[in-house]
């Protein structure tokens, strides 16, 4: 696996921190993190790709294809800014070039799988299909996650895309009943394995601590290790 697409069942659920954990667990390998469309930030502000670099370490190459100032879906943000949208073929071309020079390329989407890149309805799923890349789904732990995860997984299968598995993006230190049950039920909803759970607040850790602990949050499929 050279290219891995990271999507979520929604926004603000831990995609960037999960991407950073996967990158950190891949220390010793050359890793590129590609953010096709960063929204909600002005030029020069700290974006998601830069955050992965901060948390995961200097072996990461951060790349951002486009930035739009308003915190909206990429197609809407591009249109309102009067800027050209990102196209799936541009994502695929950029990922292909990075793959030639790196051992692992992580593509972090914006929002969920079917958030529009452009007014023609192109999505992250189209970029994944062009690349033939597996997709990692980041999901929240609590109530409502099973339906959203099942819908995302169904959309992947309908497009002939592989759902590599699911990672919980922010697992509470003291999970409630729903979160505890969802750990068992998420693989069923996704039709794919649970590949990890990143603790809530992990992004606030000192980067050295984050790197030391990242592998313990992920299973071997993502470069981590299974709990004993």
Residue frames as a rotation matrix with the C-alpha (Angstrom) as fourth column:
UNK 1
0.577 0.816 0.000 0.00
0.816 -0.577 0.000 0.00
0.000 0.000 -1.000 0.00
UNK 2
-0.557 -0.805 0.203 1.65
0.816 -0.576 -0.049 3.21
0.156 0.138 0.978 -1.20
UNK 3
-0.789 0.384 0.479 -1.36
-0.293 -0.921 0.255 5.57
0.540 0.061 0.840 -1.25
UNK 4
-0.542 0.655 -0.526 -4.03
0.837 0.475 -0.272 5.63
0.072 -0.588 -0.806 1.44
UNK 5
-0.441 0.513 0.737 -7.05
-0.023 -0.827 0.562 7.93
0.897 0.230 0.376 1.37
UNK 6
-0.811 0.175 -0.559 -8.32
0.581 0.120 -0.805 9.13
-0.074 -0.977 -0.199 4.75
UNK 7
-0.446 0.747 0.494 -11.94
-0.091 -0.587 0.805 10.21
0.891 0.313 0.330 4.90
UNK 8
-0.983 0.159 0.092 -14.49
-0.090 0.021 -0.996 10.64
-0.161 -0.987 -0.006 7.66
UNK 9
-0.391 0.918 0.063 -18.15
0.914 0.379 0.143 10.19
0.107 0.114 -0.988 8.38
UNK 10
0.802 0.592 0.082 -18.33
0.579 -0.803 0.138 13.96
0.147 -0.063 -0.987 8.92
UNK 11
0.179 -0.736 0.653 -16.25
0.086 -0.649 -0.755 16.96
0.980 0.191 -0.053 9.89
UNK 12
-0.093 -0.336 0.937 -14.36
-0.835 -0.486 -0.257 17.74
0.542 -0.807 -0.235 13.11
UNK 13
0.891 0.440 0.112 -14.13
-0.435 0.756 0.490 14.09
0.131 -0.485 0.865 14.10
UNK 14
0.513 -0.766 0.386 -10.35
-0.342 0.230 0.911 13.61
-0.787 -0.600 -0.144 14.20
UNK 15
0.965 -0.134 0.225 -9.25
0.262 0.477 -0.839 12.95
0.005 0.869 0.496 10.61
UNK 16
0.566 -0.793 0.223 -6.13
-0.461 -0.529 -0.712 15.09
0.683 0.301 -0.665 10.92
UNK 17
0.144 -0.505 0.851 -5.04
-0.963 0.125 0.238 13.53
-0.227 -0.854 -0.469 14.20
UNK 18
0.689 0.120 0.715 -5.64
-0.044 0.991 -0.124 10.03
-0.724 0.053 0.688 12.83
UNK 19
0.913 -0.397 0.094 -3.64
0.109 0.015 -0.994 10.92
0.393 0.918 0.057 9.71
UNK 20
0.301 -0.828 0.473 -0.85
-0.825 -0.475 -0.307 12.17
0.478 -0.298 -0.826 11.98
UNK 21
0.343 -0.133 0.930 -0.97
-0.688 0.638 0.345 8.95
-0.640 -0.758 0.127 14.02
UNK 22
0.907 -0.015 0.421 -0.63
0.270 0.788 -0.553 6.82
-0.324 0.615 0.719 10.87
UNK 23
0.701 -0.683 0.205 2.25
-0.147 -0.419 -0.896 9.02
0.698 0.598 -0.394 9.71
UNK 24
0.252 -0.609 0.752 3.93
-0.962 -0.240 0.128 8.84
0.103 -0.756 -0.646 13.11
UNK 25
0.579 0.034 0.815 3.61
-0.329 0.924 0.196 5.06
-0.746 -0.381 0.546 13.20
UNK 26
0.916 -0.230 0.328 5.42
0.398 0.437 -0.807 4.99
0.042 0.870 0.492 9.84
UNK 27
0.660 -0.747 -0.082 8.64
-0.654 -0.624 0.427 6.48
-0.370 -0.228 -0.900 11.23
UNK 28
-0.236 -0.795 0.558 11.59
-0.098 0.591 0.800 5.16
-0.967 0.134 -0.218 9.28
UNK 29
-0.122 0.267 0.956 9.63
0.951 0.308 0.035 5.50
-0.285 0.913 -0.292 6.06
UNK 30
-0.984 -0.144 -0.108 9.27
0.097 -0.929 0.357 8.52
-0.152 0.341 0.928 3.79
UNK 31
-0.227 0.974 -0.027 5.72
0.906 0.201 -0.374 9.80
-0.358 -0.109 -0.927 4.22
UNK 32
-0.958 0.078 0.277 3.86
0.056 -0.894 0.444 12.49
0.282 0.441 0.852 2.28
UNK 33
-0.370 0.884 -0.285 0.60
0.678 0.048 -0.733 14.01
-0.635 -0.465 -0.617 3.48
UNK 34
-0.909 0.103 0.403 -1.56
0.299 -0.511 0.806 15.49
0.289 0.854 0.433 0.73
UNK 35
-0.333 0.826 -0.455 -4.43
0.426 -0.299 -0.854 17.85
-0.841 -0.478 -0.253 1.57
UNK 36
-0.396 0.164 0.903 -6.35
0.913 -0.029 0.406 18.45
0.093 0.986 -0.138 -1.67
UNK 37
-0.060 0.469 0.881 -8.48
0.232 -0.852 0.469 21.32
0.971 0.232 -0.058 -0.37
UNK 38
-0.633 -0.151 -0.759 -7.95
0.774 -0.116 -0.623 23.24
0.006 -0.982 0.190 2.85
UNK 39
0.002 0.709 0.705 -10.93
0.412 -0.643 0.646 25.40
0.911 0.289 -0.293 3.71
UNK 40
0.828 0.514 -0.226 -11.55
0.427 -0.314 0.848 27.97
0.365 -0.799 -0.479 6.42
UNK 41
0.333 -0.787 -0.520 -8.03
0.661 -0.199 0.724 29.35
-0.673 -0.584 0.454 6.59
UNK 42
0.925 -0.125 -0.359 -6.30
-0.298 -0.827 -0.478 32.42
-0.237 0.549 -0.802 5.19
UNK 43
0.611 -0.776 -0.158 -2.93
0.143 0.305 -0.942 32.18
0.779 0.552 0.297 3.43
UNK 44
-0.288 -0.869 0.402 -0.13
-0.398 -0.273 -0.876 31.58
0.871 -0.412 -0.267 5.90
UNK 45
0.228 0.423 0.877 -2.33
-0.973 0.087 0.211 30.07
0.013 -0.902 0.431 8.61
UNK 46
-0.732 -0.561 0.387 -1.49
-0.620 0.784 -0.037 26.64
-0.283 -0.267 -0.921 10.06
UNK 47
0.116 0.802 -0.586 -3.36
-0.946 0.270 0.182 24.02
0.304 0.533 0.790 8.05
UNK 48
0.850 0.355 0.389 -4.05
-0.472 0.841 0.265 20.30
-0.233 -0.408 0.882 8.42
UNK 49
0.758 -0.617 -0.212 -0.99
0.279 0.600 -0.749 19.13
0.589 0.509 0.627 6.48
UNK 50
-0.112 -0.806 0.582 1.25
-0.380 -0.506 -0.774 21.34
0.918 -0.308 -0.250 8.62
UNK 51
0.313 0.304 0.900 -0.41
-0.949 0.071 0.306 19.94
0.030 -0.950 0.311 11.74
UNK 52
0.997 -0.010 -0.077 0.41
0.005 0.998 -0.066 16.40
0.078 0.065 0.995 10.66
UNK 53
0.268 -0.960 0.077 4.03
0.188 -0.026 -0.982 17.46
0.945 0.278 0.174 10.18
UNK 54
-0.074 -0.275 0.959 4.09
-0.788 -0.572 -0.225 19.04
0.611 -0.772 -0.175 13.67
UNK 55
0.553 0.403 0.729 2.69
-0.803 0.492 0.337 15.96
-0.223 -0.772 0.596 15.36
UNK 56
0.995 -0.013 0.099 4.26
0.038 0.965 -0.258 13.16
-0.092 0.261 0.961 13.33
UNK 57
0.352 -0.934 -0.054 7.77
0.232 0.031 0.972 14.49
-0.907 -0.355 0.228 12.73
UNK 58
0.054 -0.458 -0.887 10.25
-0.629 -0.706 0.326 15.61
-0.776 0.541 -0.326 10.13
UNK 59
-0.799 -0.315 0.512 9.96
0.133 0.737 0.662 12.44
-0.586 0.597 -0.547 8.01
UNK 60
0.125 0.945 0.304 6.64
0.782 0.095 -0.617 13.86
-0.611 0.314 -0.726 6.74
UNK 61
-0.947 -0.283 0.149 6.33
0.309 -0.688 0.657 15.99
-0.084 0.669 0.739 3.59
UNK 62
-0.158 0.948 -0.275 3.21
0.466 -0.174 -0.868 18.18
-0.871 -0.265 -0.414 3.81
UNK 63
-0.963 -0.083 0.257 1.52
0.270 -0.349 0.898 19.20
0.015 0.934 0.358 0.54
UNK 64
-0.152 0.932 -0.328 -1.59
0.315 -0.269 -0.910 21.34
-0.937 -0.242 -0.253 0.08
UNK 65
-0.488 -0.031 0.873 -3.12
0.868 0.089 0.488 21.72
-0.093 0.996 -0.016 -3.37
UNK 66
-0.312 0.462 0.830 -5.61
0.270 -0.795 0.544 24.53
0.911 0.394 0.123 -2.74
UNK 67
-0.709 0.107 -0.697 -6.76
0.680 -0.159 -0.716 26.80
-0.188 -0.981 0.040 0.06
UNK 68
-0.230 0.736 0.636 -10.07
0.372 -0.538 0.757 28.60
0.899 0.411 -0.150 0.33
UNK 69
-0.811 -0.335 0.479 -10.75
-0.214 -0.592 -0.777 31.12
0.544 -0.733 0.409 3.13
UNK 70
-0.097 0.853 0.512 -14.32
-0.959 -0.218 0.181 30.25
0.266 -0.473 0.840 4.11
UNK 71
-0.811 -0.231 0.537 -15.09
-0.454 0.828 -0.330 27.13
-0.369 -0.511 -0.776 6.24
UNK 72
0.322 0.924 -0.206 -17.36
-0.797 0.148 -0.585 25.52
-0.510 0.352 0.785 3.66
UNK 73
0.596 -0.081 0.799 -17.40
0.368 0.912 -0.182 22.51
-0.713 0.402 0.574 1.37
UNK 74
-0.409 -0.912 -0.027 -14.53
0.412 -0.211 0.886 22.83
-0.814 0.351 0.462 -1.14
UNK 75
-0.402 0.294 0.867 -16.80
0.895 -0.073 0.439 23.40
0.192 0.953 -0.234 -4.16
UNK 76
0.684 0.729 0.028 -18.76
0.692 -0.660 0.293 26.14
0.232 -0.181 -0.956 -2.39
UNK 77
0.504 -0.571 -0.648 -15.66
0.344 -0.555 0.757 27.72
-0.792 -0.604 -0.083 -0.86
UNK 78
-0.555 -0.735 0.389 -13.89
0.635 -0.073 0.769 27.81
-0.537 0.674 0.507 -4.23
UNK 79
-0.098 0.616 0.782 -16.90
0.905 -0.271 0.327 29.28
0.413 0.740 -0.531 -6.01
UNK 80
0.835 0.479 -0.272 -17.41
0.551 -0.722 0.418 31.99
0.004 -0.499 -0.867 -3.40
UNK 81
0.273 -0.827 -0.491 -13.71
0.262 -0.427 0.865 32.88
-0.926 -0.365 0.100 -3.46
UNK 82
0.838 0.073 -0.541 -13.68
-0.468 -0.412 -0.781 33.10
-0.280 0.908 -0.311 -7.25
UNK 83
-0.224 -0.972 0.070 -10.94
-0.863 0.231 0.449 30.46
-0.452 0.041 -0.891 -7.35
UNK 84
-0.080 0.119 -0.990 -10.52
-0.731 0.668 0.139 27.33
0.678 0.734 0.034 -9.43
UNK 85
0.716 0.366 0.594 -11.71
-0.680 0.557 0.477 24.18
-0.156 -0.745 0.648 -7.63
UNK 86
-0.486 -0.810 0.328 -9.60
-0.716 0.584 0.383 21.11
-0.502 -0.049 -0.864 -7.08
UNK 87
0.395 0.575 -0.717 -10.27
-0.876 0.470 -0.105 18.33
0.277 0.669 0.690 -9.59
UNK 88
0.828 -0.035 0.559 -9.90
-0.262 0.858 0.442 14.61
-0.495 -0.512 0.702 -8.82
UNK 89
0.806 -0.566 0.170 -7.35
0.486 0.470 -0.737 14.16
0.337 0.677 0.654 -11.61
UNK 90
0.318 -0.700 0.639 -5.19
-0.438 -0.706 -0.556 16.86
0.841 -0.102 -0.532 -10.00
UNK 91
0.500 -0.080 0.862 -5.29
-0.833 0.228 0.504 14.97
-0.237 -0.970 0.047 -6.72
UNK 92
0.915 -0.113 0.387 -4.40
0.164 0.981 -0.102 11.73
-0.368 0.157 0.916 -8.47
UNK 93
0.649 -0.711 0.270 -1.54
0.246 -0.139 -0.959 13.34
0.719 0.689 0.085 -10.40
UNK 94
0.259 -0.544 0.798 -0.11
-0.785 -0.600 -0.154 14.95
0.563 -0.586 -0.583 -7.26
UNK 95
0.631 0.031 0.775 -0.38
-0.614 0.631 0.475 11.70
-0.474 -0.776 0.417 -5.31
UNK 96
0.945 -0.276 0.174 1.29
0.325 0.765 -0.556 9.78
0.021 0.582 0.813 -8.13
UNK 97
0.405 -0.830 0.384 4.26
-0.128 -0.467 -0.875 12.16
0.905 0.306 -0.295 -8.15
UNK 98
0.224 -0.288 0.931 4.58
-0.959 -0.234 0.158 11.96
0.172 -0.929 -0.329 -4.38
UNK 99
0.866 0.176 0.469 4.35
-0.297 0.934 0.197 8.16
-0.403 -0.310 0.861 -4.47
UNK 100
0.786 -0.616 -0.047 7.37
0.215 0.344 -0.914 8.06
0.579 0.709 0.403 -6.77
UNK 101
-0.130 -0.875 0.467 9.47
-0.223 -0.433 -0.873 9.72
0.966 -0.218 -0.139 -4.05
UNK 102
-0.310 0.098 0.946 7.84
-0.947 -0.117 -0.298 8.46
0.081 -0.988 0.130 -0.84
UNK 103
-0.984 -0.068 -0.165 7.05
-0.047 0.990 -0.130 5.11
0.172 -0.120 -0.978 0.74
UNK 104
-0.352 0.907 -0.230 3.57
0.920 0.291 -0.262 6.18
-0.170 -0.304 -0.937 1.85
UNK 105
-0.898 0.206 0.389 1.21
-0.054 -0.929 0.366 8.92
0.437 0.308 0.845 0.67
UNK 106
-0.505 0.761 -0.407 -1.71
0.784 0.207 -0.585 9.85
-0.361 -0.615 -0.701 2.93
UNK 107
-0.745 0.362 0.560 -4.51
0.164 -0.715 0.680 11.86
0.647 0.598 0.473 1.31
UNK 108
-0.707 0.501 -0.499 -6.69
0.566 -0.021 -0.824 13.61
-0.423 -0.865 -0.269 3.87
UNK 109
-0.350 0.682 0.642 -10.09
0.724 -0.238 0.648 14.68
0.595 0.691 -0.410 2.60
UNK 110
-0.932 0.192 0.308 -12.28
-0.313 -0.854 -0.416 17.56
0.183 -0.484 0.856 3.76
UNK 111
-0.094 0.946 0.309 -15.41
-0.974 -0.023 -0.227 16.56
-0.208 -0.323 0.923 5.64
UNK 112
0.234 0.297 0.926 -16.95
-0.255 0.938 -0.237 13.31
-0.938 -0.180 0.295 4.45
UNK 113
-0.397 -0.475 0.785 -16.42
0.466 0.632 0.619 11.09
-0.791 0.612 -0.030 1.44
UNK 114
-0.113 0.475 0.873 -18.99
0.993 0.041 0.106 12.72
0.014 0.879 -0.477 -0.85
UNK 115
0.356 0.098 -0.929 -18.34
0.269 -0.963 0.002 16.38
-0.895 -0.251 -0.369 -0.07
UNK 116
0.844 0.099 0.527 -18.11
0.532 -0.030 -0.846 18.11
-0.068 0.995 -0.078 -3.45
UNK 117
-0.209 -0.965 -0.157 -14.79
0.748 -0.261 0.611 19.26
-0.630 0.011 0.776 -4.85
UNK 118
-0.980 -0.125 -0.157 -16.39
-0.020 -0.718 0.696 21.14
-0.199 0.685 0.701 -7.74
UNK 119
-0.332 0.921 -0.204 -19.75
-0.738 -0.388 -0.552 22.10
-0.588 -0.033 0.808 -9.20
UNK 120
-0.186 0.231 -0.955 -19.77
-0.780 0.556 0.286 18.97
0.597 0.798 0.076 -11.39
UNK 121
0.755 0.577 0.312 -20.10
-0.633 0.516 0.577 16.87
0.172 -0.634 0.754 -8.25
UNK 122
0.190 -0.767 -0.613 -16.59
-0.025 0.621 -0.784 15.39
0.981 0.165 0.099 -8.14
UNK 123
0.876 0.161 0.455 -15.57
-0.456 -0.033 0.889 14.02
0.158 -0.986 0.045 -4.75
UNK 124
-0.047 -0.896 0.441 -12.71
-0.943 0.186 0.277 12.43
-0.330 -0.403 -0.854 -2.84
UNK 125
0.318 0.240 0.917 -14.14
-0.077 0.971 -0.228 9.09
-0.945 0.002 0.327 -3.91
UNK 126
0.999 0.040 -0.016 -13.40
-0.017 0.021 -1.000 9.97
-0.040 0.999 0.022 -7.54
UNK 127
0.328 -0.944 0.023 -9.76
-0.902 -0.320 -0.290 10.69
0.281 0.075 -0.957 -6.67
UNK 128
-0.103 -0.333 0.937 -9.51
-0.672 0.718 0.181 7.38
-0.733 -0.612 -0.298 -4.80
UNK 129
0.702 0.440 0.560 -10.97
0.097 0.720 -0.687 5.55
-0.705 0.537 0.463 -7.80
UNK 130
0.863 -0.440 -0.249 -8.46
-0.407 -0.312 -0.859 7.15
0.301 0.842 -0.448 -10.18
UNK 131
-0.045 -0.944 0.326 -5.65
-0.981 -0.020 -0.193 6.03
0.189 -0.328 -0.926 -7.87
UNK 132
0.297 0.228 -0.927 -7.08
-0.126 0.972 0.199 2.60
0.946 0.057 0.318 -7.09
UNK 133
-0.693 -0.660 0.290 -6.33
-0.289 -0.115 -0.951 3.44
0.661 -0.742 -0.111 -3.47
UNK 134
-0.230 0.594 -0.771 -7.91
0.813 0.553 0.182 1.95
0.534 -0.585 -0.610 -0.34
UNK 135
-0.085 0.335 0.939 -9.87
-0.251 -0.919 0.305 4.24
0.964 -0.209 0.162 1.95
UNK 136
-0.711 -0.135 -0.690 -9.59
0.629 0.316 -0.710 4.54
0.314 -0.939 -0.139 5.72
UNK 137
0.143 0.863 0.484 -12.75
0.235 -0.505 0.831 5.80
0.962 -0.005 -0.275 7.43
UNK 138
-0.929 -0.359 -0.087 -12.48
0.197 -0.283 -0.939 7.93
0.313 -0.889 0.334 10.57
UNK 139
0.031 0.999 -0.018 -15.58
0.285 0.008 0.959 7.84
0.958 -0.035 -0.284 12.74
UNK 140
-0.281 -0.041 0.959 -16.65
-0.812 -0.523 -0.261 9.28
0.512 -0.851 0.114 16.09
UNK 141
-0.962 -0.192 -0.193 -17.27
-0.062 0.844 -0.534 6.96
0.265 -0.502 -0.824 19.01
UNK 142
-0.806 0.584 0.097 -20.72
-0.220 -0.143 -0.965 8.04
-0.549 -0.799 0.244 20.18
UNK 143
-0.092 0.918 0.386 -24.34
0.405 0.389 -0.828 7.70
-0.910 0.081 -0.407 19.34
UNK 144
0.728 0.467 -0.502 -25.17
-0.276 -0.471 -0.838 8.00
-0.628 0.749 -0.214 15.62
UNK 145
-0.154 -0.911 -0.382 -21.83
-0.805 -0.108 0.583 6.77
-0.572 0.397 -0.717 14.37
UNK 146
-0.450 -0.040 0.892 -23.07
0.179 0.975 0.134 3.38
-0.875 0.220 -0.431 13.18
UNK 147
0.602 0.747 0.282 -25.49
0.478 -0.055 -0.876 4.81
-0.639 0.662 -0.390 10.63
UNK 148
0.739 -0.360 -0.569 -22.96
-0.565 -0.791 -0.234 7.32
-0.367 0.494 -0.788 9.28
UNK 149
-0.343 -0.909 0.237 -20.27
-0.639 0.411 0.651 4.66
-0.689 0.072 -0.721 9.08
UNK 150
-0.165 0.371 0.914 -22.58
0.455 0.851 -0.263 2.23
-0.875 0.373 -0.309 7.28
UNK 151
0.848 0.516 -0.121 -23.56
0.170 -0.481 -0.860 4.91
-0.502 0.708 -0.496 4.76
UNK 152
0.361 -0.804 -0.473 -19.93
-0.835 -0.504 0.219 5.80
-0.415 0.316 -0.853 4.07
UNK 153
-0.529 -0.572 0.627 -18.96
-0.303 0.817 0.490 2.17
-0.793 0.070 -0.606 3.66
UNK 154
0.227 0.708 0.669 -21.92
0.541 0.480 -0.691 1.54
-0.810 0.518 -0.274 1.37
UNK 155
0.867 0.051 -0.496 -20.92
-0.300 -0.741 -0.601 4.51
-0.398 0.670 -0.627 -0.78
UNK 156
-0.144 -0.985 -0.100 -17.40
-0.821 0.063 0.568 3.10
-0.553 0.164 -0.817 -1.07
UNK 157
-0.472 -0.007 0.882 -18.62
0.168 0.981 0.098 -0.34
-0.865 0.194 -0.462 -2.11
UNK 158
0.600 0.784 0.157 -21.04
0.353 -0.083 -0.932 1.16
-0.718 0.615 -0.326 -4.66
UNK 159
0.776 -0.383 -0.501 -18.03
-0.608 -0.665 -0.433 2.82
-0.167 0.641 -0.749 -6.31
UNK 160
0.838 -0.430 -0.336 -15.86
0.206 0.820 -0.535 -0.28
0.505 0.379 0.775 -6.25
UNK 161
0.086 -0.820 0.566 -13.56
-0.579 -0.503 -0.641 1.16
0.811 -0.273 -0.518 -3.59
UNK 162
-0.023 -0.209 -0.978 -11.93
0.556 0.810 -0.186 -0.78
0.831 -0.547 0.098 -0.78
UNK 163
0.672 0.170 0.721 -12.73
-0.524 -0.579 0.625 0.25
0.523 -0.798 -0.300 2.78
UNK 164
-0.277 -0.882 -0.381 -9.49
-0.205 0.442 -0.873 -0.67
0.939 -0.164 -0.303 4.53
UNK 165
-0.289 0.221 -0.932 -11.09
0.873 0.461 -0.162 -0.24
0.394 -0.860 -0.326 7.93
UNK 166
0.601 0.578 0.552 -12.31
0.196 -0.776 0.599 2.20
0.775 -0.252 -0.580 10.55
UNK 167
-0.590 -0.694 -0.413 -10.47
0.652 -0.108 -0.750 4.23
0.476 -0.712 0.516 13.18
UNK 168
0.599 0.709 -0.372 -12.25
0.791 -0.455 0.409 6.03
0.120 -0.539 -0.833 16.01
UNK 169
0.135 -0.584 0.800 -10.97
0.443 -0.687 -0.576 9.59
0.886 0.432 0.166 15.80
UNK 170
-0.485 -0.246 0.839 -11.54
-0.547 -0.664 -0.510 10.70
0.682 -0.707 0.188 19.38
UNK 171
0.040 0.462 -0.886 -12.17
0.393 0.808 0.439 8.01
0.918 -0.366 -0.149 21.99
UNK 172
0.496 0.198 0.845 -13.25
-0.571 -0.660 0.489 9.41
0.654 -0.725 -0.215 25.38
UNK 173
-0.637 -0.758 0.142 -11.18
-0.564 0.332 -0.756 8.44
0.526 -0.562 -0.638 28.40
UNK 174
-0.793 0.485 0.370 -14.40
-0.079 0.519 -0.851 7.32
-0.605 -0.704 -0.373 30.06
UNK 175
-0.871 0.441 -0.215 -16.65
-0.247 -0.015 0.969 6.15
0.425 0.897 0.122 27.21
UNK 176
-0.283 0.864 0.416 -20.37
-0.873 -0.053 -0.484 5.99
-0.396 -0.500 0.770 27.80
UNK 177
0.001 0.355 0.935 -22.49
-0.060 0.933 -0.354 2.93
-0.998 -0.056 0.022 27.06
UNK 178
0.913 0.392 -0.116 -23.01
-0.116 -0.023 -0.993 3.88
-0.392 0.920 0.024 23.40
UNK 179
0.386 -0.846 -0.367 -19.29
-0.909 -0.281 -0.307 4.37
0.157 0.452 -0.878 22.77
UNK 180
-0.404 -0.540 0.739 -18.42
-0.680 0.717 0.153 1.07
-0.612 -0.440 -0.657 24.47
UNK 181
0.286 0.595 0.751 -20.99
0.136 0.750 -0.647 -0.82
-0.948 0.288 0.133 22.41
UNK 182
0.892 0.104 -0.441 -19.96
-0.374 -0.378 -0.847 0.94
-0.254 0.920 -0.299 19.19
UNK 183
-0.129 -0.991 -0.032 -16.43
-0.917 0.107 0.385 -0.39
-0.378 0.079 -0.922 19.47
UNK 184
-0.537 -0.001 0.844 -17.89
0.034 0.999 0.022 -3.85
-0.843 0.041 -0.536 18.90
UNK 185
0.352 0.863 0.362 -20.51
0.463 0.176 -0.869 -2.74
-0.814 0.473 -0.337 16.37
UNK 186
0.323 -0.240 -0.915 -18.44
-0.599 -0.800 -0.001 -0.46
-0.732 0.549 -0.402 14.11
UNK 187
-0.768 -0.640 -0.001 -16.79
-0.402 0.481 0.779 -3.33
-0.498 0.599 -0.627 12.18
UNK 188
-0.410 0.718 0.563 -20.23
0.693 0.646 -0.319 -4.77
-0.593 0.260 -0.762 11.48
UNK 189
0.545 0.646 -0.534 -21.57
0.199 -0.719 -0.666 -1.41
-0.814 0.257 -0.520 10.30
UNK 190
0.152 -0.598 -0.787 -18.52
-0.769 -0.572 0.286 -0.82
-0.621 0.561 -0.547 8.09
UNK 191
0.992 0.090 0.084 -18.10
-0.029 0.837 -0.546 -4.36
-0.119 0.539 0.834 6.84
UNK 192
0.331 -0.941 0.071 -14.41
0.045 -0.059 -0.997 -3.77
0.942 0.333 0.023 7.59
UNK 193
0.110 -0.318 -0.942 -12.16
0.889 0.455 -0.050 -4.12
0.445 -0.832 0.332 10.63
UNK 194
0.997 0.037 0.074 -11.67
-0.010 -0.837 0.547 -1.61
0.082 -0.546 -0.834 13.43
UNK 195
0.421 -0.906 0.045 -8.04
0.595 0.239 -0.767 -0.55
0.684 0.350 0.640 12.98
UNK 196
-0.660 -0.710 -0.246 -7.62
0.628 -0.342 -0.699 1.67
0.412 -0.616 0.671 15.99
UNK 197
0.646 0.762 -0.038 -8.95
0.656 -0.529 0.539 4.25
0.390 -0.373 -0.842 18.39
UNK 198
-0.444 -0.787 0.428 -7.15
0.454 -0.610 -0.650 7.53
0.772 -0.094 0.628 18.99
UNK 199
-0.229 0.386 -0.894 -7.79
0.965 -0.035 -0.262 8.98
-0.132 -0.922 -0.364 22.47
UNK 200
0.746 0.534 0.398 -9.61
0.553 -0.829 0.077 12.27
0.371 0.163 -0.914 22.84
UNK 201
0.920 -0.370 -0.127 -7.15
-0.239 -0.788 0.567 15.13
-0.310 -0.492 -0.814 23.20
UNK 202
0.482 -0.783 0.392 -4.30
0.724 0.608 0.325 13.30
-0.493 0.127 0.861 21.46
UNK 203
0.407 -0.295 0.864 -3.67
0.711 -0.491 -0.503 16.30
0.573 0.819 0.010 19.22
UNK 204
0.815 -0.079 0.575 -2.84
-0.337 -0.870 0.358 18.38
0.472 -0.486 -0.736 22.29
UNK 205
0.823 -0.564 -0.065 -0.04
0.448 0.574 0.686 16.07
-0.350 -0.594 0.725 23.40
UNK 206
0.219 -0.867 -0.448 3.58
-0.598 -0.482 0.641 17.14
-0.771 0.127 -0.624 23.15
UNK 207
0.567 0.063 -0.821 4.67
-0.803 0.266 -0.534 15.94
0.185 0.962 0.202 19.68
UNK 208
-0.533 -0.819 -0.213 7.36
-0.724 0.571 -0.386 13.68
0.438 -0.051 -0.898 21.16
UNK 209
-0.633 0.407 0.658 4.77
-0.396 0.560 -0.728 12.00
-0.665 -0.721 -0.194 23.37
UNK 210
0.444 0.826 -0.346 2.36
-0.706 0.085 -0.703 11.77
-0.551 0.557 0.622 20.42
UNK 211
0.187 -0.448 -0.874 4.97
-0.855 0.364 -0.370 10.00
0.484 0.817 -0.315 18.30
UNK 212
-0.807 -0.553 0.208 5.89
-0.575 0.652 -0.495 7.61
0.138 -0.519 -0.844 21.09
UNK 213
-0.547 0.668 0.505 2.28
-0.253 0.443 -0.860 6.62
-0.798 -0.598 -0.073 21.69
UNK 214
-0.113 0.604 -0.789 0.81
-0.959 -0.275 -0.074 6.66
-0.262 0.748 0.610 18.17
UNK 215
-0.606 -0.195 -0.771 1.63
-0.546 0.807 0.225 3.04
0.578 0.558 -0.595 17.40
UNK 216
-0.972 0.235 -0.006 -0.31
0.156 0.625 -0.765 1.86
-0.176 -0.744 -0.644 20.46
UNK 217
-0.323 0.899 -0.295 -3.51
-0.474 -0.423 -0.772 3.44
-0.819 -0.109 0.563 19.12
UNK 218
0.244 0.329 -0.912 -3.39
-0.969 0.059 -0.238 1.57
-0.025 0.943 0.333 15.81
UNK 219
0.724 0.011 0.690 -3.35
-0.089 0.993 0.077 -2.06
-0.684 -0.117 0.720 14.74
UNK 220
-0.165 -0.927 0.338 -0.61
0.273 0.286 0.918 -3.63
-0.948 0.244 0.206 12.67
UNK 221
0.238 0.319 0.917 -2.39
0.952 0.109 -0.285 -2.90
-0.191 0.941 -0.278 9.40
UNK 222
0.898 0.124 0.422 -1.68
0.224 -0.954 -0.197 0.80
0.378 0.271 -0.885 9.99
UNK 223
0.078 -0.980 0.183 1.84
0.000 -0.183 -0.983 0.37
0.997 0.076 -0.015 11.30
UNK 224
0.080 -0.005 0.997 0.89
-0.945 -0.319 0.074 0.10
0.318 -0.948 -0.031 14.96
UNK 225
-0.845 -0.313 -0.433 0.59
-0.172 0.927 -0.332 -2.94
0.506 -0.206 -0.838 17.17
UNK 226
0.177 0.945 -0.275 -2.27
0.010 0.278 0.961 -4.82
0.984 -0.173 0.040 18.69
UNK 227
0.127 -0.077 0.989 -2.79
-0.938 -0.333 0.095 -4.35
0.322 -0.940 -0.115 22.45
UNK 228
-0.772 -0.440 -0.459 -1.53
-0.256 0.876 -0.409 -7.23
0.582 -0.198 -0.788 24.49
